[in-house]
Amino acid sequence: MNHNDDDTCQIKYVNQELVSYLLKSQHDNKIVSGLAEIFSVLADPTRLRICMFLSESELCVCDLAAMLNISESAVSHQLRLLRSLRIVKYRREGKMAFYTLDDSHVSSLIKQGLDHAQEKGE
């Protein structure tokens, strides 16, 4: 095997100071698990499309169902899951419920993910 193609260290050396610092600054397991759950939920193409649409505009279930070409019931199910993780929120106006992304963090996450996915490999 050509060592130039090997993507591992050629010698074993642990930067103990850096490793200790990073281990001390880690978030607790509850935070890491919550973040993993958010990424897991967003890994579903339908839920991700919902978030992408909501990053552009506030929408009702009927709008989302029409854009996704799925039933309102299926959209509602996805929105409930997204709401449970504080990815989306809604407001009522009469008999209508309008959805948006929960906050600027979620909006930024979607935008940065899209930017990264659209980058060409360099």
C-alpha positions as CSV (number, residue, x, y, z in Angstrom):
1,M,0.0,0.0,0.0
2,N,1.2,3.5,-0.9
3,H,1.4,5.5,2.3
4,N,0.4,8.7,0.4
5,D,-3.1,7.1,-0.1
6,D,-3.4,6.2,3.6
7,D,-5.7,8.6,5.5
8,T,-4.5,7.6,9.0
9,C,-1.5,8.8,11.0
10,Q,1.8,7.2,10.2
11,I,2.9,7.4,13.8
12,K,1.0,7.1,17.1
13,Y,1.0,10.4,18.9
14,V,-1.8,11.8,21.1
15,N,-1.8,15.5,21.8
16,Q,-2.8,15.0,25.5
17,E,-3.3,18.7,26.2
18,L,-5.7,19.2,23.3
19,V,-7.5,16.0,23.9
20,S,-8.0,16.9,27.6
21,Y,-9.2,20.4,26.7
22,L,-11.7,19.1,24.2
23,L,-13.1,16.4,26.5
24,K,-13.7,19.0,29.2
25,S,-15.6,21.3,26.8
26,Q,-17.9,18.6,25.5
27,H,-21.7,19.0,26.0
28,D,-23.4,16.5,28.2
29,N,-25.0,13.3,26.7
30,K,-28.6,14.8,26.9
31,I,-27.6,17.7,24.6
32,V,-25.7,15.4,22.2
33,S,-28.6,13.0,22.0
34,G,-31.1,15.9,21.4
35,L,-28.9,17.2,18.5
36,A,-28.6,13.7,17.1
37,E,-32.4,13.3,17.2
38,I,-32.8,16.7,15.3
39,F,-30.4,15.5,12.6
40,S,-32.2,12.1,12.4
41,V,-35.6,13.8,11.9
42,L,-34.2,16.1,9.3
43,A,-32.7,13.1,7.4
44,D,-36.2,12.3,6.1
45,P,-36.6,13.9,2.7
46,T,-40.3,14.9,3.3
47,R,-39.6,16.6,6.6
48,L,-36.5,18.3,5.1
49,R,-38.6,19.6,2.2
50,I,-41.2,20.9,4.7
51,C,-38.4,22.8,6.5
52,M,-37.0,24.1,3.2
53,F,-40.5,25.4,2.2
54,L,-41.0,26.9,5.6
55,S,-37.6,28.6,5.4
56,E,-39.0,30.7,2.6
57,S,-42.5,31.4,3.9
58,E,-45.2,30.8,6.5
59,L,-47.5,28.0,5.2
60,C,-50.6,26.1,6.2
61,V,-51.0,22.4,6.1
62,C,-53.1,22.6,2.9
63,D,-50.3,24.5,1.1
64,L,-47.7,22.0,2.2
65,A,-49.8,19.1,1.2
66,A,-50.3,20.6,-2.3
67,M,-46.6,21.3,-2.7
68,L,-45.5,17.8,-1.5
69,N,-48.3,16.0,-3.3
70,I,-49.2,14.1,-0.1
71,S,-52.3,14.1,2.1
72,E,-53.0,16.7,4.7
73,S,-53.0,14.0,7.3
74,A,-49.5,12.9,6.3
75,V,-48.3,16.5,6.4
76,S,-49.8,17.0,9.9
77,H,-48.1,13.8,11.1
78,Q,-44.7,15.2,9.9
79,L,-45.4,18.6,11.4
80,R,-46.3,17.1,14.8
81,L,-42.9,15.3,14.9
82,L,-41.1,18.5,13.8
83,R,-43.0,20.5,16.5
84,S,-42.1,18.0,19.2
85,L,-38.4,18.8,18.6
86,R,-39.0,22.6,18.3
87,I,-38.0,22.6,14.6
88,V,-41.4,24.2,13.6
89,K,-44.1,26.2,15.4
90,Y,-47.6,27.3,14.4
91,R,-50.0,30.0,15.0
92,R,-53.8,29.9,14.6
93,E,-55.8,32.4,12.6
94,G,-59.5,31.5,12.7
95,K,-59.8,28.0,11.4
96,M,-56.3,28.0,9.8
97,A,-53.0,26.9,11.3
98,F,-49.9,28.5,9.8
99,Y,-46.5,27.0,10.3
100,T,-43.0,28.5,10.3
101,L,-39.6,27.4,11.4
102,D,-39.2,27.7,15.1
103,D,-36.4,30.2,15.2
104,S,-33.4,31.7,13.4
105,H,-31.2,28.7,14.5
106,V,-33.3,26.3,12.6
107,S,-33.4,28.6,9.6
108,S,-29.7,28.9,9.7
109,L,-29.2,25.1,10.0
110,I,-31.4,24.6,6.9
111,K,-29.6,27.3,4.9
112,Q,-26.1,26.2,5.8
113,G,-27.0,22.5,5.0
114,L,-28.3,23.6,1.6
115,D,-25.2,25.7,0.9
116,H,-23.0,22.7,1.9
117,A,-25.0,20.3,-0.3
118,Q,-24.8,22.6,-3.3
119,E,-21.0,23.2,-3.0
120,K,-18.9,21.5,-5.6
121,G,-16.2,19.3,-4.4
122,E,-12.8,21.0,-4.5
